[in-house]
Amino acid sequence: MWENGVLIARVDVGNPELGYIAEYDGVEWHTSSEQRQHDSERREAVSQLGFVVDAFEKHDVYGPRRNLEERLIIGAQRARDRLQRRSIIDLRR
């Protein structure tokens, strides 16, 4: 994801038109406190640009408690709602 020619973050899955990003936090790259802090800061920066960001872990994607589809649908709806609110604000200017 780039903003004014500056790389803000690399994301796993994103829909820029909708303003939605889904990230998978695998054990190999997202378990140490430093890695989690980096993820948190990066996601906050992307969120400040107007994106809705959801992070998923193994139990969200695999197994009996998986809820990937439900969370993606809810996340996309939150992004649509955010887009709609921004459009209303823009119309009021």
C-alpha positions, 0 to 999 in steps of 0.5 A: 500500500502506497500513499503519496509515493511512500510505502506504508505497508504490504498487506496480505489481501486488500480491496482499495476501492472498498477500503478493506484489508485482511491479514493473516498472522501466521505463527512464523512471522507474528508471534514475538512482541516485536513482530506484534508491535510492528503489526499494530503500528503498521495496521494503525497507519493503514487505518489512519488512511481510512482502511478497515483492517482485520487480522486473522489467525490459524483458528479463524481459518482452520478447524471447528471454530473457524469463522473466516467467512463471517468475519470477512463479510462483517469486515467488508460491511464495516468498510462499506459503512465507513465509505458511506460516512465519508461520502456523507461528510464530503457532501456536507463540505 
